[in-house]
Amino acid sequence: MFERILVPLDGSRLSAQAVPYAVEVGKRFDAEVILVRVISPSGLAIVPQATSMESAVATDIIAQEARVKDVDNVANAKRYLVNWVQSIKSQDVKASYQVTVGVPAKSIMELVDSQRISLIVMMSHGRGWFKRALMGSVADAILRGSNVPVLVVRPKEIENK
């Protein structure tokens, strides 16, 4: 039934709480757990067009710094996911990871299609409807746009904010 389980992680302890649920489903269905971390591109990469030589040099420096920051973020995400993959494999569950740069919900949905994912397991951040309406929610976007089942796990302790 479930062959490939996708677990989006954002590096927070909260998002990592979804891993044990995915591992349990993976054990029961002999499925592969695929961890994904979507890195939002550095906002520094969007700089205005330079109008003078001095501005052009500054723009090049800013763009280079943004590229370096993105490379560092991807490397950190890979290290984070490798540790989780090792932990999952030690429980006799197939596991792999993927790091991508982009808009989280859109990138996750693209992975669902390209990797033939059969289940998504993720945490809800437990925000109320008002905050979710103002800030948006990756979980909401995936729930609304997914063509595969989504298991959204609510945190055990939700703060009333």
N, C-alpha and C positions, 0 to 999 in steps of 0.2 A: 504494500500500500504506500508506504513512505520509503523512498530510496535515497533521497538527497534532502537534507534538512539545512536550511540557511539560518544562521544566527547573526544578526547585525549587532555589532558591539561598537560603542563610542569611546571606550577607554574608561568609562566610569564603573564604580563598584555596582551601581544599580543595574546597568545593562548586562554586566557579567552574571547577574543572578539568573539569567535565562539559560545559561550553559547547562546546569544540572538537568533542567527539564528536557532540553534537546538531547542530552546524553541518554537519559532514560528512554526517550522515544527511539533513539538510535539503537540502543540495546534490544529493545523489544521487536524492532522491525529489521534488524541487521542493516541499518542505514548509515550512510556517511553524513557526518556533521561538518558543515562548511561554515567557518567563521569568516565574517566580512567586516572590514573597517573602511568606512568611506571618509576620506579626508577632504574637507572643503578647501578649494584652492585659496591660496593666500590673497587677501584683498589688495595687497600691495601690487599685485600684478596688473591691476587696472589703474593706469596712470594717464593723465592728460597728455595730449600731443605736445611735444616740445616746440617752442617758438624761437629759441635762440640756442647758440652753441652751449652756453652754460646750462640751460634747461635740458638740452639733449643729454649731456653728461650725467646730470642728476637723474634723469629719467632712466638711463641705462643702469646706473648704480641701484636705483630702487627696484627695477625689474630683476636684476641679478640677485639682489637680496631676497626677493620673493621666491625666485627659483630655488635658492639654497634652503630657504625655510620650508618649502614644499618637499624637497628631497629629504630633509631632516625629519619632517613629520611622517613621511612614508616609511623611513627606516625605523623610527620609533614604533610605529604601528605594526610593522612586521615582527619586531622583537616581542612585542606584547602578544601578538597572535600565536607566534611560535611556542611560547610558554603554555598557552591554553591548549594548543594542539597536542603538545607532549603530554599534558595532563589527561586529556581525553583519550589518547591512544593507550595510556597506561591502564585505562579501564576497559580495554579490549573493544574499543569503538573506533571505526574508521574516521579519520578527521583530516581536514585540510584547511587552508586559509586563502584569503584573497584580500588585497588592499587595492583600493581604487580611489581616484581623485575625481570629485564631482559633487553634485547636489545629492544628499543622502537618499531621499525617497526615490528619486528618479534612478539613481545608480543601482539601488537595491532591486528595483523592478526590472531593470535591464539584466541584472545577474540572474534573476528568477527565470527569465526567458532563455538566456544564453547557456545557463548551466543545468537546465531541465530540473529545477528545484520542485520538490513535491510538497514541502511544508516549510513555513517560516515560523520561527520561535523567537519572540522578542519581548522585552519588558515595556510596560507603559510607565511613563514618568509620574503617573498619578496626579496630574494637574487637573484642576477643576475645569468645567466647561468654559468659563470666562477666560482664563489664562490660555487655554488651548485655542480659543477663537482668536485671541490677540497674537499669539506667538506661532501658531501652527503646531503640528505634531507629525513626526515621521511615522509613528505608529498609526495615526489616523489616515494619513495619506496611503500607507501600504494597505490598511484594511479596506479602504475604498477602492483602491486600484488593482488589488491582487486577484489573479485568476487561479491561485492555489490557496489551500487552507492556511490560516494564520492563527497561531496560538499566541495570544497576548497575555502575559502574566503581569498581574498587578503586584506592586511591592507589598510586602507584608505590613509595613508601617507607613501609612500615608499621612503626611502632615497636613493639617487643615490650614490652608493659607488663603 
